[in-house]
């Protein structure tokens, strides 16, 4: 984009009548021509060459257990400059396969697609099976060579999810239980022949003698600990699992602790709440083993219970119901206690808040309108309905929400307050905005003054001559009129003047004259035109 600008300046002119340089009001007129050129792209078409490339030209599946299938991914990419269309993709070798590609599929230049090749040996062999994938298209043929061997499934391996279980402190006479998972991570079935536990306080269940796990199969079982007396040290035990795989052992530890006072809830009542108002209450318990963990039934809408027993939130609806609270201690197994407590939520009252109750517009030019915004916020526990907004001053109109307006708690609306003075005044106009609703009435004080329109004129002083300039007179007429009136009551000694008596929606013409010490004036300067809004 290029911009061309031209500046024109009006200069002073010498008066042959008085011998004085008469001023020419200096105005700069800038005219800019903006030319914008946008680049235009013209497409070109040309025939290209299709080229299909595979991410690998060979796939080695390695040794695969007979009867199982192994899959590998291959990516096909169009590396040419024209579209590639697949016509067929046959596989030579009955133990190999291919999928994920469709005849007729088209790849644009740079496009890619993924396909899968598989190998499923049926019998074990000491050598590699071979196969070939051929991909035919309008591009040169792509071939992928594949190899794989079959091996017998003869390696059962049984693996436990953990090799040790720590029960920690358990109250005497109580039973703690932990889960563990047994998985066949080998290549042949695992058959459990026996499982035993060393340590009279420990036990195991969930698995049966003779149970068989196929390769990749898993089963869950449980181990337990039931101390009979308190002790300051750990009891120990061992779980041994025998099968046709290597033996699996799991070491277990646990301590017996003295029985504690049963856990109980000491909170007997809850405070009532109010919609739209923050609610807070804390549940308490005693006995058992701290720390405690709390849960509850359905709470009133807007409330939540933390695991530490704190109820908090802001209710959104009135209700009256009983809620069941349950506490669990930290013993193993945990002790629990429950209680049902009434919890009532009353309907709240509406509230209205404004972010400012005193608006000062300052000095505003007559004929213009100043605007300031006020935020109305619903702060109560019930919906707020604003029914009327009135202003006591005619110069202070308002705009904003359509009435009646209903705001739920926390919602806001914007009220635009305005001041439009019609005459200038040295004092403040005042007004009061009254907002009526189903909440207490809110008032906002407004003030502002009217300022006259001001037009700043300036010019360059004439060059020195034989008759020095003592000052200037400034004249004004409405546009189209030849009747000019002098604005200054005394000779203006400066090369500027402020016209504070202009009226709105009027266009004025101004000129200035030079005045010497005797009061003689030069001929008028050039005129300046000003349109006042």
N, C-alpha and C positions, 0 to 999 in steps of 0.2 A: 504494500500500500504506500503511495506517495502523496504528500500534502504540499500544495503550493499556496503561499500566502503573499498578499500585497498590502502594504500599509500606506495610508494617505493621511497627511497631517495638514491642518489649516494654520497658516502662519500670519504674523502681524502685518499690518499694512500702514504705510506712511500717509498722513493726511496733508494734502497740499493746502487745505483751507486754513488750518490752525498752525501748521508747521510742526505738529506733534505726531509722534508715532501713535496711531490708535491701535488698541489691543485687538487681537483676533483670538477669540476663544479657541483653545487648543483641544481638538478632539481627535482621537485615533480610531480610524475605521479599519477594521481588519476583515478581509474577505479571504476565506480559505476554500480552495477547491480540493476535494479529497477524491482521489481516483483509486479504485480498488481493482486489482487484477487477480483472478482466481485461476490456479493451475488447472488445466484440463487434461485428463488421461485418456488416451485413445487405445483401446484394446487391440492386440494383435493376435492372430490365430496362426498356428503352424502345426503341422503333423509332427508327432513325436514317436519314440520307440518304447514299447512296453518291456520292462525287465522285472522278473520275479526272483527274489532272493530269499533263501531260508536261513534262519538264525544258526543252523547247524547242518552240515552235510552228512554227519554220522551221529548215531545215538547208540551208546553202549549201556544196556540195562544191567549188566553184571549178572551175579548169581541170584536167582529168584526161586523161592520155595515152590515146589510143584503144586499146581492148583491155585496159586495166588496170582494176581494181576498187578503189574507195575506200570504206571503211567508217566510219560514225560511230555513236556510242552515244547512246541516248535512255533516260532513266530515267522510269518511270511510277510515280506515288505515289498511294495512296488517301488523300486529304486530307479525306474525309468521315467520317461517324460510323456507317456500315454497310458491310458487305463488298461489294467490287466483283468481279463475275465476267465475264471476257472471253468474248465470243461469237464475234468474228471481227476480222481486221485486214487488209483488202484494200489493195493498192497500185495506184493509177492511174498509168500511165507505164511502158512496157515496159523502159526502161533502169534503172529503180529497183527495189529489192527490200527486203524486211523479214524478219527472223528473230529467234529468241531468245524468242518469246512463243508460248504455246499456247492454243488455244481451250479454254475451260472453266477456265482458270487463275483462281484467286481470291486477291484481296488483302484482308487484314483492314484495318480502320482504322489508318492510320499505316504500313502495309506498303508496300514498294516492290519493283520488279523492273526489270531492265535488258534492253533489246532493241537490235538493230542494224538500221540502214538502209544500203543500198549504192547506188552509182552506177557503171555500166559503159558508157561511151560506145563506140559502134562506128565512128563517123566524126567527123572534125573539123568543127566548126561555129563560126561567129563569134557565135552567140547562145546563150542558156541553154536547155537542156532543162528541163522542169518535170514534177513528179510530186506525188502526194498520198497520204499514208498515213492511212487512216481506222480508228480503233479503236472497235469497237462493244462495248457492255457494258450492264449494267443501270443504269449512270450515264450522264450526258449524253455524247454522242459527242465524241471527241477527234480532231482533224485536225492533221497536220503537213505543211506545204508544203515541197517539196524542189526545189532548182535545181542545175544543173551544166552545164559546157561541155566539149566534147571538143577536144583539141588533138593535132596530129600529132607523132610522135616523131622529131625532127630535130636533136637536140643531143647528140652523143657527147662524153663527157668522160672522160679516163683519168687516174687519180690513183694515185700511189705512196704506200705506207705511211710512207716516210721520204724526205726530200729530201737526206740526207747519211748516210754510213756511215763511222765511225771504227774502223779495225781495231786501232789501238794498235800496240804493239811486237810484231813477229812474228819468230821466229828465222829467220835466212837459210836458204833452201832449203826452208822449211816453207810450207804453204799454209793460210791462214785463210779461212773461209767465213762469210758472213752471208746470211740470208734477208730478202727484202722481198716485199710483196704489191702487185699491181696490181689496181685495182678500177675498173669502169665506173660512175661516179657520175652519168652523163648520162641522157638519155632516148632515145638511139639506139644501135645496136650500134657497137662499136669494133673495127676490124680493124688488127692490127699489121702494118706494112709493112717495118720494119727496126729493128734495135737494134745500136748500136755502142759500143765502149769506147775512150776516149782514155786512154792510159797503159799501156805494155807490161807492167807488173807486175800489172795488174788484169785481171779477166775477168768474164764473165757467161754464164749458162746457165739453162735451165728454161723458156724461152719460145720459140715458133716463129714465124717469119715467116708471115703469113697467118692467124694465130690470131685468132679473133673472140670478143669478150666481149659478151654481151647486157647490157642495162641492169641494174645490180645485181650482175653477175657478177664473179668475181675469179679470179686465177691467181697462183701463187707462183713466184718465180724466185730464183736465187742469184748473188751477186757474190763474187769471190775476190781475194786479195792474196797474191803470192808474191815476197817480197824476195830479191834475189840477193847483195847486199852490205849490211854494217851501215852505218847513217848516223845522224847525230845530229839530223836533221830529218825531216819527213814527206814521203813521196812523195804525189803527188796524181793522181787520175784522174777521168774523167767517163763515166757511163753515159747514153746518149741513146736514147730509145725514140720512134720515129716511127710514126704511125698517121693515120687520118682524123680524129682528135681533136687538140687542141693537143699539141705535143711535150712529153715528160716528160724531165727531166734529174735525175740523182742524183749528187752529188759524193762522192768517196771519198778517204780519206787513210789512210796507214799508214807505219810506220817499220820499218826492218830492224835487228835486234839480233843480236849475236854468239851463235852457238850455245853453249849451256851444257852442262855435264857431264850426261849422262843421269840422270834421277831413279832412285834405288834405295832399297830398304827396308833399314835397318840393324838392326832388331829381329830377333833370331834365335830367341828363345824367350819363352814367357809363363809367369808363376807359376801354380801350381795353385790351385784355390779349394775352398771348403767350403760345402755347402748351409747357408743361413740365416746366413751370415757375409758381411759387406760385402767386395766384391772391387774392386781397382783396379789398372790397368796402363795404360801409355802407349806407343803405337807411335812409332817414329822413322824418318825418311827423310833422304836427302841428295841433292845435285845438283838439276838442274832449276831452276825458278823458284818460290821460296816466295811466298805461303803454300801449303800442301798441303791437299788434301781427301781424306778417307779413307772407304772403304766396305768392307763385308765380306759374307761368306756368312752362313749361319745360326749365331748364337751360342747357347751354352747358355741354357736358360730362366732368365730373371731378369736377364740381362746385356744391355747396350746399348753401341753404339759411337758416339761423337760425331764430327762431321766433322773435328775437330782431332786425332783419333787416340786419345782417352781411352776406355778400356773400364771401365765401372763398373756397379754394381748389386749385388744379393744373389741368388746362384744358388738356385733352388728345387728342383732335381733333380740327382742324381748323374749324371755322364756322362763319356765319354772320346772325343774326336773331334778332327779337324783342321779348322781354319777358314781360309778363304782371305781375305786382306786385300789391298786394292788402294789405291794412292795415286796421285793425279793432281796435277801441279803447276799453276802459274798461267800457263804460256806458252800461246800461241795458234798452232796447236792444242796442247792439253795433252799432256804426256808422262805415261805411266803405268808403274807397276811393280806386280807382285803377288808374294805369298809365302804359303805354306801353313804354319801353325804349329799344333802340338798344344796343346790346351787341355783339361785334366782337372779335373773337379769331383768331390770326394769327399763321401760322405755325412757330415753333421755329427752331433754328439752332442746329446742333449736337455739342456735346462737349465730350472731353476725359480727364479723370483724372487718374493719377497713384498714388498709396499710397507712392511711394518712387522714387526719381529721381537720387539717388546716392547709388550704391550697392558696398560694400567693402567685398570681400570674405576672406580677411586676408591671412594667410599662409596656403597653401594646399599642401599636400604631392604629389610629382610628381607621375604621373600615376593614381592618384585618381581624382574624379570629385565632386566638391561642387555645391550645388544647393540652390538658394534662390528664393522665389516666390514673384511676384508683382501682385497686384490686379488692373485690368483695369475696370474703371467705366464710363458708359455713363451718362453724366451730363447735356446734352443739352435738348432742347425742341423738338428735332426730332431724329429719329433713327440714330445711329452711325454705320458706316460700316468701319471696319479696313481692309485695302487692302494688307499691307505688313509690315513685321517686319524684320529688318536686323541688324546684329552685325558687327562692323568694325574689330574685333579681332578674329583670327582663334581659339584662345584658349577659346573663350567665346561663345559657342553655346547656343541655346535656344530651348524650346519645349513648347507646350501648345495648343492654339486654332487652328483649321483648318481655313485657310483663303480662301476667304474673310469671315469675321465674322460680323454679324449685331446684335447690342444690342439696345433694346429700352431704353428710358430714365429710369435710376435707375438700370438697369441690370448690372451685372459684369461678368468678365472672369478672369482666372488666367493664368499668363505668368510665366513660369519657366526659370530663367536665370541660366547659368552654367559656371563653370570655371574649366578647365582640364589642368594644367601645365604639360609640358613634361620634363623640366629641372629645376634644382634649380637655383634661382637667388636672390640676396640680395635686389633687387628693385621691384617695382610693375609693373606688366603688366597692361595695360589699354585698354579699348574698349568703344565704344558708340553704344547703341541700339537705332535704329530709328524706330518709330511706325508711319506709314502713314495711313491716313483715310480721310473721308470727313470732319473731324474737323481739327483744326490746328495740325501740326506735334508735337509729343512729343518725347523727347530724354531722355535716361537714361544712366548715366555714370557708368562704371564698373571698378573695380581694384582688383588686387590680386597678390600674390607672390607665387613662387614655393619653396617648402621646401624639403630638402633631406630626404630620409627614414632613420630612426634611430633605431638601435637595441641595447637595453640595456643588457649588460652581467654583471653577478656578481658571486662571488664565496666566499667560506670560506677560511680564511687564514690558512695555515698549522700550526700544533703545533710547539712550540719552539723546536729547536734542537741545535746541536753543531755548525752548520753553519747557522747563522741568515739569514733570507730572506730580501733582500734589495728592492725587487719589483717583477714585473711580466712582461712577454711578452705575447702578444695575437696574435694568428695566425688564418687565415681564408683560406678556400678553397671552391670551388663550389662543390656541391654534386656529388659524384662519382669520384672526382679528388683527387689524392694524393699529389698534388703540393700546399702546404700551403704557404701563404705570411704573414709576420709579419705586423701587422697593426699599432703598436705604434712606433714612431721614437725614443723615449727615454724610459727608463725603467719606467713602470707604477707603482707608489707607492701605488695606491689604490686597493681594492679588487673588483673593478667594472670598466667597460669600455663601452663607447658609440661608436658604429660603425655607422658613418654617411655617408658611401660611398656605402651602399648596393643598388642594382638595383632591380627593380620590376620583378616579375615573375621568381624569381631565388631562389634556395634552397642552403643554406650555411651550412658549418660545421666549428665549432670553437673549439680550445683548448688553454690552457694557460700553461706557465712554470714558475717555481719559479727562481729568479735570485739572486745570493749573491753579496756581495760587489765587488768581482773581475770580475763579469760579467758571471760567470759560471751558466749554466741553468740546471734545473732538467729535467727529462724525461717529455714528454707531459702528461697533465691531460687527463681525459676522454673527449670525444668530445660531443658537443651539436649541434643539427641540428635545423635550423630555416628556414622556408619557407616564403619568402617575396611575398606578393600579387602584 
